[in-house]
Amino acid sequence: MPELPEVETFRRHLLQGNSGAPSILGKKIRDANLLWEGTLAYPTPQEFIERIQGQFVTGVGRRGKNLIIQLAKDALIIHLRMSGEIIVEEKTNPLGKHYRLILNFTDPYRLAFNNIRKFGRVWLTSDQEDFLANLGPEPLSDDFTPEQFQEILG
């Protein structure tokens, strides 16, 4: 199961590039292929494909174990759950057997959500703050102090 450190590693790779794959920052999404509809928690598949098409990646973040890809108008929130992983690769590579969602960029690359056990989920939201509001404090934040931790413990 990808834990917080692994999700943070995915975030850094998406932001900075890794193993020959470039950063996704600034890339434009040409289209999306939803290969298993159960991957998508919100919105409907049709609305997802219509809304995400043409958007630019403006940032990559993380909140808890949620990976957040900031887009021009929305936020793509991905929870990897037990076996999910994010792969950035050239579109000429063969599709992986367990790819559930593919975002094709306008350049030679794509982002693939590989999810062997099908537990991972994806949300596309225009209000990420509302979506993430019920999560607890971010443990790696400078705002999370020993005093705050003590207060939570009561």
C-alpha positions as CSV (number, residue, x, y, z in Angstrom):
1,M,0.0,0.0,0.0
2,P,1.5,3.4,-0.9
3,E,1.9,5.2,2.3
4,L,2.5,9.0,2.7
5,P,6.2,8.9,1.9
6,E,5.6,7.0,-1.4
7,V,2.8,9.4,-2.4
8,E,5.2,12.3,-1.7
9,T,7.7,10.6,-3.9
10,F,5.1,10.3,-6.7
11,R,4.4,14.0,-6.2
12,R,8.1,15.0,-6.5
13,H,8.5,12.8,-9.6
14,L,5.5,14.4,-11.3
15,L,6.7,17.9,-10.4
16,Q,10.4,17.4,-11.2
17,G,10.5,14.5,-13.6
18,N,12.2,11.2,-13.1
19,S,14.0,8.4,-15.0
20,G,13.8,10.1,-18.3
21,A,10.2,11.2,-17.9
22,P,9.7,15.0,-17.8
23,S,7.8,17.0,-15.2
24,I,4.1,17.3,-16.0
25,L,4.0,20.9,-15.0
26,G,2.8,23.1,-17.8
27,K,1.6,20.2,-19.9
28,K,-1.7,20.5,-21.8
29,I,-4.1,17.5,-21.6
30,R,-5.2,16.6,-25.1
31,D,-7.7,13.9,-24.0
32,A,-8.4,11.2,-21.5
33,N,-9.0,7.5,-21.8
34,L,-11.0,6.0,-19.0
35,L,-10.2,2.3,-19.3
36,W,-12.2,1.2,-16.2
37,E,-15.1,3.4,-15.1
38,G,-14.8,2.2,-11.5
39,T,-11.6,4.3,-11.2
40,L,-13.6,7.5,-11.3
41,A,-15.4,8.5,-8.1
42,Y,-16.6,11.9,-9.4
43,P,-17.9,13.2,-11.7
44,T,-19.5,11.0,-14.4
45,P,-17.2,9.6,-17.0
46,Q,-18.7,11.8,-19.7
47,E,-18.4,15.0,-17.6
48,F,-14.8,14.0,-16.6
49,I,-13.6,13.6,-20.2
50,E,-15.3,16.8,-21.3
51,R,-14.0,18.9,-18.4
52,I,-10.4,17.6,-18.3
53,Q,-9.7,18.0,-22.1
54,G,-7.6,21.0,-22.9
55,Q,-6.7,21.9,-19.3
56,F,-3.1,22.7,-18.4
57,V,-1.3,21.2,-15.4
58,T,-0.5,24.2,-13.1
59,G,0.8,22.4,-10.0
60,V,1.3,19.1,-8.2
61,G,0.6,18.7,-4.5
62,R,-0.3,16.2,-1.9
63,R,-2.7,16.2,1.1
64,G,-2.3,13.2,3.3
65,K,-2.2,10.2,0.9
66,N,-4.1,12.1,-1.8
67,L,-2.1,13.2,-4.8
68,I,-3.4,16.5,-6.2
69,I,-2.8,17.5,-9.8
70,Q,-3.7,21.2,-10.1
71,L,-5.3,22.1,-13.4
72,A,-6.2,25.4,-14.9
73,K,-9.9,25.1,-13.8
74,D,-10.1,22.0,-11.6
75,A,-8.1,19.7,-9.3
76,L,-7.5,16.0,-10.1
77,I,-7.3,14.2,-6.8
78,I,-6.0,10.6,-6.9
79,H,-5.9,8.2,-4.0
80,L,-3.7,5.3,-4.9
81,R,-5.1,3.0,-2.2
82,M,-3.4,-0.5,-2.1
83,S,-1.6,-0.9,-5.4
84,G,-2.0,2.3,-7.4
85,E,0.9,4.1,-9.1
86,I,1.3,7.0,-11.5
87,I,3.4,6.6,-14.5
88,V,4.6,9.3,-17.0
89,E,5.9,7.7,-20.2
90,E,6.1,8.2,-23.9
91,K,2.8,7.4,-25.7
92,T,4.7,5.0,-28.0
93,N,5.2,2.6,-25.0
94,P,2.7,-0.3,-25.0
95,L,-0.2,0.2,-22.6
96,G,0.2,-1.6,-19.2
97,K,-2.2,-4.4,-18.5
98,H,-3.5,-2.6,-15.4
99,Y,-3.8,0.9,-16.7
100,R,-7.2,2.3,-15.6
101,L,-6.9,6.0,-16.7
102,I,-4.7,7.7,-19.2
103,L,-4.2,11.4,-19.7
104,N,-2.6,12.0,-23.1
105,F,-0.7,15.3,-23.2
106,T,-0.3,17.3,-26.4
107,D,3.4,16.4,-26.5
108,P,4.8,12.8,-26.8
109,Y,4.0,11.9,-23.2
110,R,1.0,10.5,-21.2
111,L,0.2,10.0,-17.6
112,A,-1.2,6.6,-16.7
113,F,-2.9,5.5,-13.5
114,N,-1.8,1.9,-13.0
115,N,-4.0,0.2,-10.5
116,I,-3.7,-3.6,-10.3
117,R,-6.2,-4.3,-7.5
118,K,-8.7,-1.6,-8.7
119,F,-9.0,0.0,-5.3
120,G,-7.6,3.4,-6.3
121,R,-10.0,6.3,-7.0
122,V,-9.9,9.6,-9.0
123,W,-12.0,12.7,-8.4
124,L,-12.1,15.8,-10.6
125,T,-13.3,18.8,-8.5
126,S,-13.5,22.5,-8.9
127,D,-13.4,23.0,-5.1
128,Q,-10.5,21.0,-3.7
129,E,-10.6,22.8,-0.3
130,D,-14.2,21.6,0.3
131,F,-13.2,18.1,-0.9
132,L,-10.2,17.9,1.5
133,A,-11.8,19.7,4.4
134,N,-12.6,16.6,6.4
135,L,-9.0,15.4,6.4
136,G,-6.9,15.8,9.6
137,P,-3.8,18.0,9.9
138,E,-1.0,17.6,7.4
139,P,1.8,15.9,9.3
140,L,4.6,17.2,7.2
141,S,3.4,20.8,7.3
142,D,5.4,23.5,9.2
143,D,2.0,24.3,10.7
144,F,1.8,20.9,12.4
145,T,3.7,21.6,15.7
146,P,4.2,19.4,18.7
147,E,1.8,21.7,20.6
148,Q,-0.9,21.1,18.0
149,F,-0.3,17.3,18.2
150,Q,-0.6,17.4,22.0
151,E,-3.8,19.4,21.7
152,I,-5.2,16.7,19.3
153,L,-4.3,14.0,21.7
154,G,-6.2,15.9,24.4
